[in-house]
Amino acid sequence: MVNLGVLVSGSGSNLQSIIDSIEAGTLEASVKVVITDNPEAYALERAKKHRIPSVVLHKKDYRTREEFDSAVVRELREHRVELVVLAGFMRIISPVMLEAFPMRIMNIHPSLLPAFPGLDVQRKALEHGVKFSGCTVHFVDGGLDSGPIIIQAVVPVLDADTPETLSKRILAEEHRIYPHAIRLFSEGRLNILGRRVFVEKGPEASGTMENPKITVPRS
């Protein structure tokens, strides 16, 4: 069992996927607090529905990013949080939080990192002409979407895709892999060596994928 603090700025669909996994009994964790910088975030309604404490921290009340993060850390510690989960939290994390929770902050990003960090990644992927995209759960370090990678899921990029259709398919994979990454942490199965995250007692991936699919011509 691991105590979670979830940081959100928007709808909180990944928060919901975590809550659903906990309530289904497939994730041994407890969301102790939901923290947002956006008082209009729909994630607050999700927290209320599931009787999870929530905290709104207004950016205007803090002079610097470090002061804001210090307030976040105080809330996380008050709620006995062990793992910080970023679920659409639209703020860059400062060293204040990184030092308080070293390699205990997870983030999910809608691309196959290290490709396309930052924002507007589906548009960038389409413009670049990649054949596969996907999502990545990683530990947070001091860089932009640059921390050690825990798990990735791949989706093919279709010829008719738009940023919206690609984003929708990737989001479905986010909802699937984020609870799994938290489960691996909760079970103590993640080992970080340099930039690599190794999973104890986990199945190895096998086979290959290609897009477009390779077919053998009939003779």
C-alpha positions as CSV (number, residue, x, y, z in Angstrom):
1,M,0.0,0.0,0.0
2,V,1.3,3.4,-1.0
3,N,-0.1,6.8,0.0
4,L,-0.5,9.0,-3.1
5,G,-0.7,12.8,-3.5
6,V,-2.1,13.7,-7.0
7,L,-1.3,17.1,-8.5
8,V,-3.7,18.2,-11.3
9,S,-4.6,21.3,-13.3
10,G,-7.5,20.1,-15.4
11,S,-10.1,17.4,-15.9
12,G,-8.3,14.8,-14.0
13,S,-9.0,11.8,-16.2
14,N,-5.8,10.1,-15.1
15,L,-6.8,10.8,-11.5
16,Q,-10.0,9.0,-12.3
17,S,-8.2,6.0,-13.8
18,I,-6.1,5.7,-10.6
19,I,-9.2,5.9,-8.4
20,D,-11.0,3.3,-10.5
21,S,-8.1,0.9,-10.2
22,I,-7.9,1.4,-6.4
23,E,-11.7,0.8,-6.1
24,A,-11.5,-2.3,-8.4
25,G,-8.8,-3.8,-6.1
26,T,-6.2,-3.9,-8.8
27,L,-4.0,-1.2,-7.2
28,E,-3.0,-1.2,-3.6
29,A,-2.8,2.5,-2.9
30,S,-4.7,5.4,-1.3
31,V,-5.1,8.9,-2.7
32,K,-4.6,11.0,0.4
33,V,-4.9,14.4,-1.2
34,V,-5.6,16.0,-4.6
35,I,-3.8,19.4,-5.0
36,T,-4.5,21.8,-7.9
37,D,-3.5,25.3,-9.0
38,N,-6.8,25.7,-10.8
39,P,-9.9,26.3,-8.7
40,E,-12.0,25.5,-11.8
41,A,-10.4,22.1,-12.4
42,Y,-13.0,19.3,-12.8
43,A,-10.6,17.0,-10.9
44,L,-11.9,18.7,-7.8
45,E,-15.3,17.3,-8.5
46,R,-13.8,13.8,-9.0
47,A,-12.1,14.1,-5.6
48,K,-15.3,15.3,-3.9
49,K,-17.3,12.4,-5.4
50,H,-14.8,9.9,-4.0
51,R,-14.4,11.7,-0.6
52,I,-10.8,12.5,-1.2
53,P,-9.4,15.7,0.5
54,S,-8.5,18.4,-2.0
55,V,-6.5,21.6,-1.8
56,V,-6.5,24.6,-4.1
57,L,-3.3,26.7,-4.1
58,H,-3.6,30.0,-5.9
59,K,-0.5,30.9,-7.9
60,K,-1.1,34.6,-7.2
61,D,-0.6,34.0,-3.5
62,Y,3.1,33.1,-4.1
63,R,5.9,35.2,-5.3
64,T,8.0,32.5,-6.8
65,R,7.7,28.9,-8.1
66,E,9.8,27.8,-5.1
67,E,7.4,29.4,-2.6
68,F,4.5,27.6,-4.4
69,D,6.2,24.3,-4.3
70,S,7.1,24.7,-0.6
71,A,3.4,25.1,0.0
72,V,2.7,21.9,-2.0
73,V,5.3,20.0,0.0
74,R,3.8,21.1,3.2
75,E,0.4,19.7,2.1
76,L,1.9,16.5,0.9
77,R,3.7,15.9,4.1
78,E,0.7,16.8,6.2
79,H,-1.2,14.1,4.3
80,R,1.6,11.5,4.7
81,V,2.2,11.2,1.0
82,E,4.8,8.7,-0.1
83,L,4.5,9.0,-3.9
84,V,3.6,12.2,-5.8
85,V,1.7,11.7,-9.0
86,L,1.4,14.4,-11.6
87,A,-1.8,14.0,-13.6
88,G,-1.9,16.9,-16.0
89,F,-0.3,19.3,-13.6
90,M,0.7,22.3,-15.8
91,R,3.6,23.6,-13.8
92,I,7.3,23.0,-13.9
93,I,8.5,21.3,-10.7
94,S,11.2,23.2,-8.9
95,P,14.2,21.7,-6.9
96,V,12.2,22.3,-3.7
97,M,9.8,19.5,-4.5
98,L,12.5,17.3,-6.2
99,E,14.6,17.4,-3.0
100,A,11.6,16.7,-0.8
101,F,10.6,13.6,-2.9
102,P,13.7,12.4,-4.8
103,M,12.6,9.8,-7.4
104,R,9.2,9.7,-5.8
105,I,7.5,12.0,-8.3
106,M,5.9,10.4,-11.3
107,N,4.6,12.0,-14.5
108,I,2.8,10.8,-17.6
109,H,3.6,12.4,-20.9
110,P,1.7,11.8,-24.2
111,S,4.6,10.8,-26.4
112,L,7.3,8.2,-26.6
113,L,10.0,10.1,-24.7
114,P,12.6,11.3,-25.4
115,A,10.7,12.3,-28.5
116,F,8.6,15.4,-28.4
117,P,8.8,16.7,-24.8
118,G,6.8,19.7,-23.8
119,L,3.4,20.7,-25.1
120,D,1.4,20.2,-28.3
121,V,3.1,16.8,-28.8
122,Q,0.5,15.2,-31.1
123,R,0.7,18.0,-33.6
124,K,4.5,17.7,-33.5
125,A,4.4,13.9,-34.0
126,L,2.1,14.3,-37.0
127,E,4.2,17.1,-38.6
128,H,7.3,15.0,-38.1
129,G,5.7,12.0,-39.8
130,V,6.3,9.4,-37.2
131,K,4.6,6.0,-37.7
132,F,4.2,5.3,-34.0
133,S,3.4,7.5,-31.0
134,G,2.2,6.7,-27.5
135,C,2.7,7.7,-23.9
136,T,5.4,7.5,-21.2
137,V,5.3,7.2,-17.4
138,H,8.6,8.5,-16.0
139,F,10.2,9.7,-12.8
140,V,10.6,13.5,-12.6
141,D,14.0,15.0,-12.5
142,G,15.3,18.6,-13.1
143,G,14.7,18.5,-16.8
144,L,11.7,18.8,-19.1
145,D,10.1,15.4,-19.4
146,S,13.6,13.9,-19.1
147,G,13.5,11.6,-16.1
148,P,14.1,7.8,-16.1
149,I,11.4,6.0,-18.0
150,I,9.2,3.4,-16.2
151,I,6.8,2.2,-18.8
152,Q,5.7,3.2,-22.3
153,A,2.7,2.2,-24.5
154,V,2.7,2.5,-28.2
155,V,-0.1,3.4,-30.7
156,P,0.2,3.5,-34.5
157,V,-0.2,6.8,-36.2
158,L,-2.9,6.4,-38.8
159,D,-2.9,8.3,-42.2
160,A,-6.2,10.0,-41.3
161,D,-5.2,11.0,-37.8
162,T,-5.6,14.5,-36.5
163,P,-4.0,15.8,-33.2
164,E,-7.4,15.2,-31.6
165,T,-7.9,11.6,-32.8
166,L,-4.3,10.6,-32.0
167,S,-4.6,12.3,-28.6
168,K,-7.8,10.3,-27.8
169,R,-6.1,7.0,-28.5
170,I,-3.1,7.9,-26.5
171,L,-5.2,9.0,-23.6
172,A,-6.8,5.5,-23.4
173,E,-3.3,4.0,-23.1
174,E,-2.4,6.6,-20.4
175,H,-5.4,5.4,-18.3
176,R,-4.1,1.8,-18.7
177,I,-0.4,2.3,-17.9
178,Y,-0.4,4.9,-15.1
179,P,-2.0,2.7,-12.5
180,H,0.3,-0.1,-13.5
181,A,3.4,2.1,-13.0
182,I,2.1,3.1,-9.5
183,R,1.4,-0.6,-8.7
184,L,5.1,-1.5,-9.6
185,F,6.2,1.3,-7.2
186,S,3.9,0.2,-4.5
187,E,5.2,-3.4,-4.8
188,G,8.8,-2.2,-4.5
189,R,9.6,-3.6,-7.9
190,L,11.3,-0.5,-9.5
191,N,15.1,-0.2,-9.4
192,I,16.7,2.9,-10.9
193,L,20.3,2.5,-12.2
194,G,21.5,5.6,-13.9
195,R,18.8,6.5,-16.5
196,R,17.3,3.0,-16.6
197,V,14.4,1.7,-14.6
198,F,14.4,-2.1,-14.1
199,V,11.3,-4.0,-13.1
200,E,11.8,-7.0,-10.8
201,K,10.0,-10.2,-11.7
202,G,8.3,-8.6,-14.7
203,P,7.8,-10.2,-18.2
204,E,10.0,-9.0,-20.9
205,A,8.5,-7.5,-24.1
206,S,8.8,-9.7,-27.1
207,G,8.2,-9.5,-30.9
208,T,8.3,-6.5,-33.1
209,M,5.8,-4.0,-34.5
210,E,5.7,-2.2,-37.8
211,N,3.5,0.5,-39.4
212,P,2.5,0.0,-42.1
213,K,2.2,-3.7,-41.6
214,I,4.6,-5.9,-43.6
215,T,2.8,-8.5,-45.7
216,V,4.4,-11.3,-47.6
217,P,3.4,-11.2,-51.3
218,R,1.6,-14.3,-52.5
219,S,3.5,-16.3,-55.1
